[in-house]
Amino acid sequence: MGLRVGFVTLAIVAIGIAGCAGCSRSHATAPAMPVNETKSATATVTVKSVLSVTVAPRVPIIATGGTVAFTASIQGVPLAQAKGVTWNVQERGGGTVDSTGHYTAPQAPGTYHVVATSVADGAKSDRAAVVTGLVDPSRVTRWQPGIPGGIPSRTTICATIHASDFGHGATDSTQAVQKAIDDCPPNQVVVLSEGSFLWNSTVRLDKGITVRGAGGGKTVIHGNNTRYMLIGPSGPPSNAIFTTLVAHTKLAADAKKGTSTLTVSDASSYSVGDLAVVSQKDDSTILPPPSNGTDFLLWIDPDGSRHSNGQVVTVTAVSGNTLTIDGVLHSDYRMANAAVLGRAPAVVRQAGVEGIRFVQPEIAMIVTFCDQCWITGSETDTSGGDTSWWLSRRGEMHGNYIHNSKTLNPGGAGYGLTLCAYTSDTLVENNIVYFFNKPFLFRASGGGNVVAYNYIDGAQDGASPYWMEPDIDSHNLWSHMELVEGNLTGSIGLINTWGGAGTFTYFRNRVLGQHQDPKLINTQYANQAAFTLNAGMGAYSNLLGNVVGLPGLKVTGGAEAGKPAYYENVSEKDVSNPPLTAAGYSATQMIVMFRLGNGSQPGAYASFDVNETPYPSVPKIAPTVLRHGNFDYVTNSVKTDPSVKIPTLPPSLYLVEKPSFFGDGTWPWVEASGTTKQFTLPAKTAFDALKKQ
């Protein structure tokens, strides 16, 4: 397997993002890839097949005294030689584990490690981190995103397309590239050389191969088409997903969050490997949007009933009418809510794009009906939305530079990176996303996704330049059970313009509360906040261990220019620290660390928690949000919640070990309770180096 290649942060060649020739995650810390100043920054490391152990789940979050059933898989040797594993708990008093991997946590809250050691080779082991006493387990899910075992390392090249054969972009190379993809056997690589390529038609990557550029911005795609690449068997749905999916079958029994089985009325049309969507009708606890204009993102019944709550699953076993799925369900799915399963008409598995730069078109890449697909080491610099994932799961994005939309108005054209339409269990890690109307957006996503260790910044509204858009945001219904960890960003929000969402976890992020780009800092003066969770958005969310604000932060324009930042805005007239007395719209012109429960429609800025009037069943935000261990630069303190019993926050909620792309850097890089609040984020270091080019 290849070592993951992240950003090249020294002696950056051209754009400076390395291609990823078979990136993969390593459970143990791996050294950063060396930089070669004169050659391509793409590297392949071939490792001999050796025995390895992998423990699952990786980071379960449970109650004190709770239990977890661990499994250990052994790779690299024939099954007859594997001989199984032995289990133990690393910490004294950290609970017990039996010979089958069944673990029981102690009553003392903390983070404990369960270790599986190979019987055949005692030097080979793996461990999981068990977190107890952090939050009620109903508020979180099991985050185990991305491709199991990491991105495949592919070295067999089926075709190489040379830019020089097409005059370095003088003539269209689309047909040649498409033919190379069509003719390439599974698990092999189509290589695009250094140089410029003209694509005036869309290239379809509809099989499990890799399309690999030279990395470092050296392979450049330009053209006049609106979409450069479609990854998957088709493009995104143009109508309600109900009409796209096939083999509809209702659930014959309720399915519980955290479990891995679905009992349906008729499983005869389902097979191992199928990609499917499980969803259910909305109930009165979900805030509806003001119109049906975004129904194409959701399953809509013929009678008009929305299925906002859903996720993409992969079938791993079929027994009668019971389906076993990979991973876990991120919600309860109830017969009373007409829970239903629909199968993707086709699926593409393990397709990858590596080390390519896309410029000029409206959209760089769209991923649809993809299982375990990836985009790494690539750059997009396009006129509108850049990359979106639809109806997919276990995708990965690493080491990409997604930046500088030419369209900054609301409406969907200026979105940088989006997870759409039930996409689940996808990992967005160690990327730069910069200067869009909405740099990163959850759009009716399906839970279990992790957005971590990215630099995401520069959101702006071209139609209303004074308005501060969140950099990490959510639109549409019902994005849920998502983890946002370790990012550096100006603002995080859940905006209710297109309906409600909830149960997010924001962990160890550095959130400034103000955009620092010179083009924005003196322009944006309204809606400035580190966290904005609108009414109907973010109920039962967890804000844990974040560092928010900046020393001496002040409003830079508008009626409140010069006013200092405030701690919170959770009602029409807060008694805050210091007191916030501005009401209604004027309150949104104050900088706050936490704005929880406000409306987002004109005339509704003072309508905190809209359930007070038209939607009485929609949960309120401020009373249900858990804030613990966050440091803010208004009160210069860390505030705690007595319900959290764990003495020290764990390093991560999805990683057991320090990720390799941190190299020798400090991890976790955000430490709200420490003397030093933040260290160095690799993605920001890479961005700063890029700006010097």
C-alpha positions as CSV (number, residue, x, y, z in Angstrom):
1,M,0.0,0.0,0.0
2,G,1.2,3.5,-0.7
3,L,1.9,6.1,1.9
4,R,-0.6,9.0,1.8
5,V,0.9,12.0,0.0
6,G,-0.5,15.2,1.4
7,F,0.4,18.8,0.6
8,V,3.9,19.6,-0.4
9,T,4.7,22.4,2.0
10,L,8.3,23.2,0.9
11,A,9.8,24.1,-2.5
12,I,6.4,23.9,-4.1
13,V,6.5,23.3,-7.8
14,A,4.0,25.2,-9.9
15,I,0.7,25.2,-7.9
16,G,2.3,23.1,-5.2
17,I,-0.2,20.3,-4.7
18,A,1.3,16.8,-5.0
19,G,-0.4,14.1,-7.0
20,C,-1.4,11.1,-5.0
21,A,-0.2,7.9,-6.6
22,G,-2.1,5.5,-4.4
23,C,-2.6,7.4,-1.2
24,S,-3.6,5.4,1.8
25,R,-4.2,6.0,5.5
26,S,-1.8,4.5,8.0
27,H,-3.0,3.7,11.5
28,A,0.6,4.4,12.7
29,T,2.4,7.7,12.2
30,A,4.3,7.7,8.9
31,P,7.0,10.2,7.9
32,A,6.1,13.0,5.5
33,M,7.0,12.4,1.9
34,P,10.3,14.1,0.9
35,V,10.2,17.1,-1.4
36,N,12.1,16.9,-4.7
37,E,12.5,20.4,-6.0
38,T,13.2,19.4,-9.6
39,K,10.9,16.5,-10.3
40,S,7.2,15.8,-10.0
41,A,5.9,15.7,-6.5
42,T,4.1,12.4,-7.2
43,A,5.6,9.4,-5.5
44,T,4.7,5.7,-5.2
45,V,5.9,3.6,-2.4
46,T,5.7,-0.2,-2.9
47,V,5.5,-2.2,0.2
48,K,5.9,-6.0,0.3
49,S,2.8,-7.9,1.4
50,V,3.2,-8.5,5.2
51,L,0.8,-9.4,7.9
52,S,-1.2,-6.5,9.3
53,V,-4.0,-6.2,11.9
54,T,-6.9,-3.8,11.7
55,V,-9.4,-3.3,14.6
56,A,-12.9,-2.0,14.2
57,P,-14.7,0.1,15.2
58,R,-11.9,2.7,15.5
59,V,-13.2,5.3,18.0
60,P,-16.5,4.2,19.6
61,I,-18.1,6.8,21.9
62,I,-20.1,5.0,24.6
63,A,-21.5,5.5,28.1
64,T,-19.4,4.7,31.2
65,G,-19.8,1.0,31.8
66,G,-21.0,0.5,28.2
67,T,-19.9,-2.3,25.9
68,V,-18.4,-2.6,22.4
69,A,-18.0,-5.7,20.2
70,F,-14.6,-5.3,18.5
71,T,-13.5,-7.3,15.5
72,A,-9.9,-7.7,14.2
73,S,-9.1,-8.5,10.6
74,I,-5.8,-9.8,9.4
75,Q,-4.4,-9.0,6.0
76,G,-1.3,-10.0,4.1
77,V,-1.1,-13.8,4.8
78,P,-3.3,-16.7,3.9
79,L,-6.2,-17.3,6.3
80,A,-4.7,-20.6,7.5
81,Q,-1.6,-18.7,8.7
82,A,-3.4,-15.9,10.4
83,K,-4.0,-17.8,13.6
84,G,-6.2,-15.0,15.1
85,V,-5.4,-12.3,17.7
86,T,-5.2,-11.8,21.4
87,W,-7.0,-8.9,23.1
88,N,-6.0,-6.6,25.9
89,V,-6.7,-3.2,27.3
90,Q,-3.7,-0.9,27.3
91,E,-4.5,1.2,30.4
92,R,-4.7,-0.2,33.9
93,G,-8.3,0.1,35.1
94,G,-9.4,0.8,31.6
95,G,-12.1,-1.9,31.4
96,T,-12.0,-5.5,30.3
97,V,-12.0,-7.3,27.0
98,D,-12.6,-11.0,26.5
99,S,-11.1,-13.4,23.9
100,T,-13.8,-12.6,21.4
101,G,-13.1,-8.8,21.5
102,H,-16.2,-8.0,23.7
103,Y,-15.2,-4.9,25.7
104,T,-16.8,-3.5,28.9
105,A,-15.8,0.0,29.9
106,P,-15.1,1.0,33.5
107,Q,-17.4,3.4,35.4
108,A,-14.6,6.0,35.4
109,P,-14.9,8.3,32.3
110,G,-11.9,8.6,30.0
111,T,-10.2,7.5,26.8
112,Y,-9.1,3.9,26.8
113,H,-7.3,1.7,24.2
114,V,-8.2,-1.8,23.2
115,V,-5.4,-3.7,21.5
116,A,-5.5,-6.7,19.2
117,T,-2.1,-8.5,18.7
118,S,-1.5,-11.2,16.0
119,V,-0.9,-14.7,17.3
120,A,1.2,-15.5,14.2
121,D,3.4,-12.4,14.7
122,G,3.4,-10.7,18.1
123,A,5.1,-7.6,16.6
124,K,1.9,-6.9,14.6
125,S,-1.0,-5.2,16.4
126,D,-3.6,-2.5,16.1
127,R,-5.6,-0.6,18.7
128,A,-8.9,1.3,19.0
129,A,-9.7,4.2,21.2
130,V,-12.8,4.0,23.4
131,V,-14.2,7.3,24.6
132,T,-16.5,7.2,27.6
133,G,-18.3,9.9,29.6
134,L,-18.0,12.5,26.8
135,V,-21.6,12.8,25.6
136,D,-24.8,10.8,25.5
137,P,-24.2,8.2,22.7
138,S,-27.5,9.2,21.2
139,R,-26.0,12.5,20.2
140,V,-23.2,11.0,18.1
141,T,-22.7,8.2,15.6
142,R,-19.8,5.9,14.7
143,W,-17.5,7.9,12.5
144,Q,-15.4,5.5,10.4
145,P,-15.3,7.3,7.0
146,G,-13.4,6.6,3.8
147,I,-12.0,3.6,2.1
148,P,-11.3,0.6,4.4
149,G,-7.5,0.2,4.4
150,G,-7.0,3.4,2.6
151,I,-6.8,4.4,-1.1
152,P,-5.5,1.6,-3.3
153,S,-1.9,2.0,-4.6
154,R,-2.1,1.3,-8.3
155,T,1.1,1.0,-10.4
156,T,0.0,-0.8,-13.5
157,I,-0.4,1.7,-16.3
158,C,-2.9,0.8,-19.1
159,A,-2.4,4.0,-21.2
160,T,-0.4,7.3,-21.2
161,I,-1.9,10.3,-22.9
162,H,0.8,12.9,-23.9
163,A,-0.2,16.6,-24.0
164,S,2.4,17.1,-26.8
165,D,0.3,14.8,-29.1
166,F,-2.5,17.5,-28.9
167,G,-0.3,20.6,-29.2
168,H,-0.4,21.1,-25.4
169,G,-4.0,22.1,-25.5
170,A,-4.3,23.3,-29.1
171,T,-6.6,20.5,-30.1
172,D,-9.3,18.6,-28.1
173,S,-8.1,15.5,-26.4
174,T,-11.4,14.4,-24.9
175,Q,-12.1,11.5,-27.2
176,A,-8.6,10.1,-26.7
177,V,-8.8,10.3,-22.9
178,Q,-12.3,8.8,-23.0
179,K,-11.2,5.9,-25.2
180,A,-8.2,5.2,-22.8
181,I,-10.6,5.0,-19.9
182,D,-13.1,2.8,-21.8
183,D,-10.3,0.4,-22.8
184,C,-8.5,0.3,-19.4
185,P,-8.8,-2.9,-17.3
186,P,-10.0,-2.6,-13.7
187,N,-7.5,-1.5,-11.1
188,Q,-5.1,0.1,-13.6
189,V,-4.1,3.7,-14.3
190,V,-4.6,6.1,-17.2
191,V,-1.8,8.6,-17.0
192,L,-2.0,12.2,-18.3
193,S,1.4,13.7,-18.9
194,E,2.6,17.1,-17.9
195,G,1.2,19.9,-20.0
196,S,-2.1,21.4,-21.0
197,F,-5.1,19.4,-22.3
198,L,-8.2,20.8,-24.0
199,W,-11.5,19.1,-23.0
200,N,-14.5,20.6,-24.7
201,S,-16.7,17.6,-23.8
202,T,-17.3,15.8,-20.4
203,V,-15.1,12.9,-19.6
204,R,-16.8,10.0,-17.8
205,L,-14.9,7.9,-15.3
206,D,-17.4,5.0,-15.0
207,K,-15.2,2.2,-13.9
208,G,-12.8,1.3,-11.0
209,I,-9.6,2.7,-12.4
210,T,-7.4,5.7,-11.7
211,V,-6.9,8.8,-13.9
212,R,-3.6,10.3,-12.8
213,G,-1.9,13.5,-13.7
214,A,1.7,14.6,-12.9
215,G,0.7,16.5,-9.8
216,G,2.0,19.8,-8.6
217,G,-0.3,21.7,-11.0
218,K,1.6,20.3,-14.0
219,T,-1.3,18.5,-15.7
220,V,-3.8,21.2,-16.6
221,I,-7.3,20.7,-18.1
222,H,-9.0,23.6,-19.7
223,G,-12.0,23.9,-22.1
224,N,-15.5,25.3,-22.8
225,N,-17.7,22.6,-21.3
226,T,-19.6,23.1,-18.1
227,R,-18.5,19.8,-16.5
228,Y,-15.1,18.4,-16.9
229,M,-15.5,15.0,-15.3
230,L,-18.4,12.8,-14.2
231,I,-17.2,10.1,-11.8
232,G,-19.7,7.3,-11.5
233,P,-22.2,5.6,-13.8
234,S,-24.2,8.7,-14.4
235,G,-24.6,12.4,-13.5
236,P,-26.6,13.7,-10.6
237,P,-30.4,13.3,-10.6
238,S,-32.3,15.9,-12.5
239,N,-35.6,15.0,-10.8
240,A,-36.7,13.7,-7.4
241,I,-34.5,10.7,-6.4
242,F,-37.7,8.6,-6.1
243,T,-37.7,8.4,-9.9
244,T,-33.9,7.6,-10.0
245,L,-33.7,4.7,-7.6
246,V,-35.1,1.3,-8.4
247,A,-36.4,-1.8,-6.5
248,H,-38.3,0.3,-3.9
249,T,-39.2,-1.8,-0.8
250,K,-40.5,-0.6,2.5
251,L,-38.9,-1.6,5.8
252,A,-40.7,-4.5,7.5
253,A,-39.3,-3.7,10.9
254,D,-37.9,-0.6,12.6
255,A,-34.1,-0.2,12.1
256,K,-32.1,1.2,15.0
257,K,-29.3,3.8,14.9
258,G,-25.9,2.1,15.3
259,T,-27.0,-1.2,13.9
260,S,-26.1,-2.8,10.5
261,T,-29.2,-4.6,9.4
262,L,-32.4,-3.7,7.5
263,T,-35.4,-5.9,7.3
264,V,-37.4,-5.1,4.2
265,S,-40.7,-6.3,2.6
266,D,-38.9,-7.7,-0.4
267,A,-35.2,-8.2,-0.8
268,S,-35.3,-10.3,-4.0
269,S,-33.9,-7.5,-6.1
270,Y,-30.9,-6.9,-3.8
271,S,-27.4,-8.5,-4.0
272,V,-24.1,-8.1,-2.2
273,G,-22.3,-5.0,-3.4
274,D,-25.5,-3.0,-4.2
275,L,-25.5,0.7,-3.3
276,A,-28.9,1.8,-1.9
277,V,-30.6,4.7,-0.1
278,V,-32.6,4.2,3.1
279,S,-34.9,7.1,3.9
280,Q,-38.1,8.0,5.7
281,K,-40.8,10.7,5.6
282,D,-40.4,13.9,7.5
283,D,-42.3,14.4,10.7
284,S,-43.1,17.5,12.7
285,T,-39.6,17.7,14.3
286,I,-38.0,18.8,10.9
287,L,-38.2,22.4,9.9
288,P,-39.4,22.5,6.3
289,P,-38.0,24.9,3.6
290,P,-40.1,27.8,2.3
291,S,-40.5,26.1,-1.1
292,N,-40.0,22.8,-2.9
293,G,-37.4,24.2,-5.1
294,T,-34.7,21.7,-4.0
295,D,-36.6,18.5,-4.2
296,F,-34.2,17.0,-6.7
297,L,-31.8,16.5,-3.7
298,L,-34.3,14.2,-1.9
299,W,-36.6,11.2,-2.2
300,I,-40.1,12.7,-2.7
301,D,-43.1,10.3,-2.7
302,P,-45.7,10.7,-5.5
303,D,-48.0,12.4,-2.9
304,G,-45.3,15.0,-2.3
305,S,-44.0,13.7,1.1
306,R,-40.3,14.5,1.6
307,H,-37.8,12.0,2.8
308,S,-35.3,14.4,4.3
309,N,-33.7,11.9,6.6
310,G,-31.7,9.2,4.8
311,Q,-28.3,7.8,4.0
312,V,-26.5,5.7,1.3
313,V,-25.6,2.2,2.3
314,T,-23.7,-0.7,0.8
315,V,-25.2,-4.2,1.0
316,T,-22.7,-6.8,2.4
317,A,-25.0,-9.8,2.9
318,V,-28.6,-10.9,2.0
319,S,-30.5,-13.5,4.1
320,G,-34.1,-13.7,3.2
321,N,-35.5,-10.2,3.5
322,T,-32.8,-9.1,5.9
323,L,-29.9,-7.1,4.4
324,T,-26.6,-6.5,6.2
325,I,-24.9,-3.3,5.4
326,D,-21.3,-2.0,5.7
327,G,-20.9,0.4,8.6
328,V,-23.9,1.5,10.7
329,L,-27.1,3.4,10.4
330,H,-26.8,7.0,11.5
331,S,-30.5,7.4,12.4
332,D,-33.5,5.3,13.6
333,Y,-35.6,4.4,10.6
334,R,-39.2,3.7,11.5
335,M,-42.1,2.0,9.8
336,A,-44.3,4.7,11.2
337,N,-42.4,7.2,9.0
338,A,-42.8,5.0,5.9
339,A,-39.1,4.1,5.9
340,V,-38.1,2.7,2.5
341,L,-35.1,1.4,0.6
342,G,-34.3,2.1,-3.0
343,R,-31.4,0.7,-5.0
344,A,-29.0,2.6,-7.2
345,P,-29.5,1.5,-10.9
346,A,-25.7,1.1,-11.1
347,V,-22.6,1.7,-9.0
348,V,-18.9,2.5,-9.7
349,R,-16.5,1.3,-7.1
350,Q,-12.9,2.6,-6.4
351,A,-12.6,5.1,-9.2
352,G,-10.0,7.8,-8.5
353,V,-8.7,11.1,-9.8
354,E,-5.2,12.1,-8.8
355,G,-2.9,15.1,-9.4
356,I,-4.9,17.0,-12.0
357,R,-5.5,20.8,-12.3
358,F,-8.9,22.0,-13.7
359,V,-9.4,25.6,-14.8
360,Q,-12.1,27.7,-16.4
361,P,-15.3,25.7,-16.6
362,E,-18.3,26.0,-14.4
363,I,-17.9,22.6,-12.6
364,A,-14.7,20.5,-12.2
365,M,-16.0,17.1,-11.0
366,I,-19.3,15.5,-10.0
367,V,-19.3,12.2,-8.2
368,T,-22.6,10.1,-8.3
369,F,-23.4,6.6,-7.2
370,C,-19.8,6.0,-6.3
371,D,-18.6,3.6,-3.5
372,Q,-15.0,4.1,-2.2
373,C,-14.0,6.7,-4.9
374,W,-11.4,9.4,-4.3
375,I,-10.0,12.7,-5.5
376,T,-6.5,13.5,-4.3
377,G,-3.7,16.0,-5.0
378,S,-5.8,17.9,-7.5
379,E,-6.6,21.6,-8.0
380,T,-9.8,23.2,-9.2
381,D,-9.9,26.9,-10.2
382,T,-13.2,27.3,-12.1
383,S,-15.8,29.8,-12.7
384,G,-18.5,28.3,-10.5
385,G,-19.1,25.2,-8.3
386,D,-16.1,22.9,-8.3
387,T,-16.7,19.4,-6.8
388,S,-19.8,17.7,-5.5
389,W,-20.6,14.2,-4.3
390,W,-24.1,12.8,-4.9
391,L,-25.7,9.6,-3.6
392,S,-22.3,8.1,-2.8
393,R,-20.5,6.7,0.2
394,R,-17.0,6.1,1.6
395,G,-15.4,8.7,-0.7
396,E,-12.2,10.4,0.1
397,M,-10.7,13.8,-0.7
398,H,-7.1,14.6,0.3
399,G,-4.6,17.2,-0.4
400,N,-6.7,19.1,-2.9
401,Y,-6.6,22.9,-3.6
402,I,-10.2,24.1,-4.4
403,H,-10.3,27.8,-4.9
404,N,-11.4,31.1,-6.3
405,S,-14.8,30.8,-7.9
406,K,-15.6,33.6,-10.4
407,T,-19.3,33.4,-9.3
408,L,-19.9,34.6,-5.8
409,N,-23.7,35.1,-5.7
410,P,-26.0,32.7,-3.9
411,G,-27.9,30.1,-5.9
412,G,-25.6,27.1,-6.2
413,A,-23.1,28.2,-8.8
414,G,-20.4,29.4,-6.4
415,Y,-20.1,26.4,-4.2
416,G,-16.6,24.9,-3.6
417,L,-17.1,21.5,-2.3
418,T,-20.5,19.9,-1.4
419,L,-21.7,16.6,0.0
420,C,-25.2,16.2,-1.4
421,A,-28.2,13.9,-1.5
422,Y,-27.7,11.3,1.3
423,T,-23.9,11.0,0.7
424,S,-22.5,9.3,3.7
425,D,-19.4,8.0,5.4
426,T,-17.1,10.2,3.3
427,L,-13.8,11.7,4.4
428,V,-12.8,15.3,3.5
429,E,-9.3,15.7,5.0
430,N,-6.3,17.9,4.6
431,N,-7.6,20.1,1.8
432,I,-7.6,23.9,1.0
433,V,-11.1,25.3,0.1
434,Y,-10.9,29.0,-0.5
435,F,-12.9,32.0,-1.8
436,F,-16.4,30.9,-2.8
437,N,-19.9,32.0,-2.1
438,K,-20.0,28.9,0.0
439,P,-16.6,27.1,0.3
440,F,-17.9,23.9,1.9
441,L,-21.6,22.8,2.1
442,F,-23.5,19.9,3.4
443,R,-26.6,19.6,1.2
444,A,-29.1,17.0,2.5
445,S,-26.1,14.7,3.4
446,G,-26.5,11.3,5.0
447,G,-24.5,11.2,8.1
448,G,-21.2,9.6,9.1
449,N,-19.2,12.1,7.0
450,V,-16.0,13.6,8.5
451,V,-14.7,17.0,7.4
452,A,-11.3,17.3,9.2
453,Y,-8.0,19.2,9.2
454,N,-8.9,21.4,6.2
455,Y,-8.2,25.1,5.7
456,I,-11.7,26.5,4.6
457,D,-12.0,30.2,4.3
458,G,-13.1,33.2,2.2
459,A,-16.9,32.8,2.0
460,Q,-18.6,35.8,0.5
461,D,-21.9,37.0,-1.0
462,G,-21.5,38.8,-4.2
463,A,-25.0,40.1,-4.1
464,S,-24.7,41.4,-0.5
465,P,-21.0,42.0,0.1
466,Y,-21.5,43.2,3.7
467,W,-23.0,39.8,4.7
468,M,-20.6,37.2,6.2
469,E,-21.3,33.8,4.8
470,P,-20.2,30.7,6.8
471,D,-17.2,28.8,5.4
472,I,-18.5,25.5,6.6
473,D,-22.2,25.5,6.1
474,S,-25.3,23.3,5.7
475,H,-28.3,23.8,3.4
476,N,-31.3,21.7,2.6
477,L,-32.8,18.9,4.7
478,W,-31.8,16.9,6.9
479,S,-28.0,16.8,7.1
480,H,-27.2,15.0,10.4
481,M,-24.6,13.2,12.5
482,E,-21.7,14.8,10.7
483,L,-18.3,15.4,12.3
484,V,-16.4,18.6,11.7
485,E,-13.0,18.3,13.4
486,G,-9.7,20.1,13.5
487,N,-10.4,22.7,10.7
488,L,-9.2,26.3,10.5
489,T,-12.0,28.5,9.3
490,G,-13.6,32.0,9.6
491,S,-17.1,30.9,10.4
492,I,-19.2,27.8,10.8
493,G,-22.9,27.8,10.3
494,L,-26.1,25.8,9.8
495,I,-28.4,28.0,7.8
496,N,-32.1,27.3,7.6
497,T,-33.0,29.0,4.3
498,W,-33.8,25.6,2.8
499,G,-34.9,23.6,5.8
500,G,-33.6,22.1,9.0
501,A,-30.7,19.9,10.1
502,G,-29.3,18.7,13.3
503,T,-27.0,16.6,15.5
504,F,-23.7,17.8,14.2
505,T,-20.5,17.6,16.2
506,Y,-17.9,20.3,16.0
507,F,-14.7,19.2,17.7
508,R,-11.3,20.9,18.2
509,N,-11.8,23.5,15.4
510,R,-10.1,26.9,15.2
511,V,-12.9,29.3,14.3
512,L,-11.9,33.0,13.9
513,G,-15.3,34.7,13.7
514,Q,-14.1,37.0,11.0
515,H,-12.6,36.5,7.5
516,Q,-9.0,37.7,7.4
517,D,-8.5,38.2,3.7
518,P,-7.9,42.0,3.1
519,K,-10.7,42.0,0.4
520,L,-13.2,40.9,3.0
521,I,-12.2,42.1,6.5
522,N,-13.3,45.7,5.9
523,T,-16.4,44.8,3.9
524,Q,-18.2,42.1,5.8
525,Y,-19.8,43.5,8.9
526,A,-23.2,41.7,9.2
527,N,-23.8,38.1,10.4
528,Q,-20.3,37.8,11.8
529,A,-20.0,34.9,14.2
530,A,-17.8,32.0,15.0
531,F,-20.8,29.7,15.1
532,T,-24.2,30.4,13.7
533,L,-26.9,27.7,14.1
534,N,-30.2,29.1,12.8
535,A,-33.6,28.2,14.2
536,G,-34.4,24.6,13.2
537,M,-30.7,23.9,12.5
538,G,-28.3,22.1,14.8
539,A,-30.6,20.9,17.6
540,Y,-28.7,18.5,19.8
541,S,-25.4,19.4,18.3
542,N,-22.1,19.2,20.2
543,L,-19.6,22.0,20.3
544,L,-16.5,20.6,22.0
545,G,-13.0,21.8,22.5
546,N,-13.1,24.6,19.9
547,V,-11.0,27.8,20.0
548,V,-13.1,30.7,18.8
549,G,-12.6,34.4,18.1
550,L,-9.5,36.6,18.0
551,P,-8.0,38.9,20.6
552,G,-9.5,42.4,20.2
553,L,-12.0,41.4,17.6
554,K,-14.3,44.4,16.5
555,V,-17.0,45.1,13.9
556,T,-15.4,46.7,10.9
557,G,-18.3,48.5,9.3
558,G,-22.0,49.3,9.4
559,A,-24.0,50.9,12.2
560,E,-22.1,49.0,14.9
561,A,-18.6,49.7,13.5
562,G,-16.0,49.6,16.2
563,K,-18.1,47.6,18.7
564,P,-16.2,44.7,20.3
565,A,-17.2,41.1,19.9
566,Y,-19.8,39.5,22.3
567,Y,-20.0,36.0,23.6
568,E,-23.4,34.9,22.5
569,N,-26.7,35.9,20.9
570,V,-29.4,33.4,21.7
571,S,-32.5,35.5,22.1
572,E,-33.9,38.8,21.0
573,K,-32.3,40.6,24.0
574,D,-29.4,38.8,25.6
575,V,-27.9,39.4,28.9
576,S,-24.4,38.4,27.8
577,N,-20.9,39.1,28.9
578,P,-20.8,42.0,28.2
579,P,-24.6,42.7,27.9
580,L,-26.0,42.6,24.3
581,T,-29.1,44.7,24.1
582,A,-29.4,45.1,20.3
583,A,-32.5,43.4,19.0
584,G,-33.7,42.1,15.7
585,Y,-31.7,42.7,12.6
586,S,-29.2,45.0,14.4
587,A,-28.1,42.1,16.5
588,T,-26.8,40.4,13.4
589,Q,-24.4,43.3,12.9
590,M,-22.6,42.4,16.1
591,I,-19.8,39.9,16.1
592,V,-20.6,37.0,18.5
593,M,-18.9,33.8,19.3
594,F,-22.1,31.8,19.3
595,R,-25.4,32.9,17.6
596,L,-27.9,30.1,18.3
597,G,-31.5,29.9,17.2
598,N,-32.0,33.0,15.1
599,G,-34.1,33.2,12.0
600,S,-32.5,33.7,8.5
601,Q,-35.4,35.1,6.5
602,P,-35.9,38.8,6.0
603,G,-38.0,40.1,8.9
604,A,-37.2,37.1,11.0
605,Y,-33.9,38.0,12.5
606,A,-35.4,38.5,15.9
607,S,-37.4,35.3,15.7
608,F,-35.2,33.1,17.8
609,D,-36.3,29.4,17.8
610,V,-39.1,29.6,15.2
611,N,-40.9,26.8,17.0
612,E,-42.4,29.4,19.3
613,T,-44.9,30.2,16.6
614,P,-45.5,28.1,13.4
615,Y,-43.5,24.9,14.2
616,P,-44.0,24.0,17.9
617,S,-42.4,20.5,17.5
618,V,-39.1,21.7,16.1
619,P,-36.5,21.4,18.8
620,K,-35.0,24.7,20.1
621,I,-31.4,25.3,19.5
622,A,-29.7,27.0,22.4
623,P,-31.2,24.7,25.1
624,T,-30.3,21.6,23.2
625,V,-26.8,22.4,22.0
626,L,-24.0,21.1,24.2
627,R,-21.1,23.5,24.6
628,H,-18.1,22.2,26.5
629,G,-14.4,22.8,26.7
630,N,-14.5,25.7,24.2
631,F,-12.1,28.7,24.7
632,D,-13.3,32.1,23.4
633,Y,-11.4,35.4,23.1
634,V,-14.3,37.4,24.5
635,T,-14.4,35.9,28.0
636,N,-10.8,34.6,27.7
637,S,-11.9,31.4,29.4
638,V,-12.9,27.8,28.8
639,K,-16.5,27.1,29.7
640,T,-17.6,23.6,30.7
641,D,-20.9,21.7,30.9
642,P,-21.5,19.6,34.0
643,S,-23.0,16.7,32.0
644,V,-19.6,16.0,30.4
645,K,-17.7,13.8,32.8
646,I,-14.6,12.9,30.8
647,P,-11.6,14.7,32.5
648,T,-9.7,15.4,29.2
649,L,-11.1,15.5,25.7
650,P,-9.7,12.7,23.4
651,P,-7.4,13.7,20.6
652,S,-9.9,12.8,17.9
653,L,-13.4,11.4,17.4
654,Y,-12.4,9.3,14.3
655,L,-8.6,8.8,14.5
656,V,-6.7,6.7,16.9
657,E,-3.2,7.9,16.0
658,K,-1.7,11.1,14.7
659,P,-2.2,11.3,10.9
660,S,0.9,11.1,8.8
661,F,0.4,14.4,7.0
662,F,1.2,16.2,10.3
663,G,4.8,14.9,10.1
664,D,6.7,16.2,13.1
665,G,4.0,18.8,13.9
666,T,1.9,18.8,17.1
667,W,-1.4,16.9,17.0
668,P,-4.0,17.7,18.1
669,W,-3.2,21.1,16.8
670,V,-6.1,22.8,18.6
671,E,-5.9,22.6,22.4
672,A,-8.5,24.9,24.0
673,S,-7.5,24.0,27.6
674,G,-3.7,24.4,26.9
675,T,-1.5,27.4,27.4
676,T,-0.9,27.3,23.6
677,K,-4.3,27.3,22.0
678,Q,-3.2,26.4,18.5
679,F,-0.2,24.9,16.8
680,T,0.2,24.5,13.0
681,L,-2.3,23.1,10.5
682,P,-0.5,21.6,7.5
683,A,-3.2,22.8,5.1
684,K,-2.8,26.4,6.2
685,T,1.0,26.1,5.9
686,A,0.6,24.8,2.4
687,F,-1.8,27.7,1.6
688,D,0.6,30.3,2.9
689,A,3.4,28.8,0.7
690,L,1.1,28.9,-2.3
691,K,0.3,32.5,-1.8
692,K,4.0,33.3,-2.0
693,Q,4.4,31.7,-5.4
